[in-house]
Amino acid sequence: MTDVKIKIMGELENKFIYKTPSPKGIRTHQQLSELFIHLAEWVLKLVPAGREQSLALTKLEEAKFWASAGVARNEETR
């Protein structure tokens, strides 16, 4: 296997294999969850119900997903 393929395989494993979070990672995930819930509550309070509110909440969910993935994939927090 070439060095490039080995690197790509490592990147794929980092993206798709479950990693048990470290205590620091658990705290970080909890903090992110609390912040995103708080922001979502404000969206529900301030943005009238409708497509825009729904999209804003969907984008928050997406942002939370990527933030959590960043924590999970980082060696310091897993």
C-alpha positions in Angstrom: 0.0 0.0 0.0 1.3 3.4 -0.9 1.8 6.2 1.6 -1.1 8.1 0.1 -3.4 5.2 0.5 -2.3 4.6 4.1 -3.0 8.3 4.8 -6.4 8.1 3.2 -7.3 4.9 5.2 -6.3 6.7 8.4 -8.5 9.6 7.6 -11.4 7.4 6.8 -11.0 5.5 10.1 -10.9 8.9 11.9 -14.2 9.9 10.2 -16.2 6.6 10.5 -15.0 4.7 13.6 -16.6 5.5 16.9 -14.3 7.0 19.4 -15.0 6.9 23.1 -14.6 10.5 24.4 -12.2 11.3 27.1 -13.4 13.1 30.3 -12.4 16.4 28.6 -14.3 15.3 25.4 -17.4 14.5 27.4 -17.4 17.9 29.1 -16.9 19.6 25.8 -19.8 17.7 24.2 -22.0 18.6 27.2 -21.0 22.3 26.9 -21.8 22.3 23.2 -25.1 20.7 23.8 -26.1 23.3 26.4 -25.0 26.2 24.2 -26.9 24.9 21.2 -30.0 24.2 23.2 -29.9 27.7 24.6 -29.5 29.2 21.1 -32.3 27.0 19.7 -34.6 28.2 22.6 -33.9 31.8 21.5 -34.6 31.0 17.9 -38.0 29.5 19.0 -38.7 32.6 21.1 -37.6 35.3 18.6 -38.3 33.9 15.1 -41.9 33.5 14.0 -43.0 29.9 13.3 -42.5 29.0 9.7 -40.0 27.9 7.1 -37.3 30.3 8.3 -37.5 29.2 11.9 -37.4 25.5 10.8 -34.4 26.1 8.6 -32.6 28.0 11.4 -33.2 25.1 13.8 -32.0 22.6 11.1 -28.8 24.6 10.5 -28.2 24.7 14.3 -28.6 20.9 14.4 -26.1 20.7 11.5 -23.7 23.0 13.2 -23.9 21.0 16.4 -23.2 17.8 14.5 -20.1 19.2 12.9 -18.9 20.7 16.2 -19.4 17.4 17.9 -17.5 15.6 15.1 -14.7 18.0 15.5 -14.4 17.2 19.2 -14.8 13.4 18.5 -12.1 13.4 15.8 -9.5 15.4 17.8 -7.0 13.4 19.7 -7.0 15.7 22.7 -10.7 15.2 23.4 -11.1 11.4 22.8 
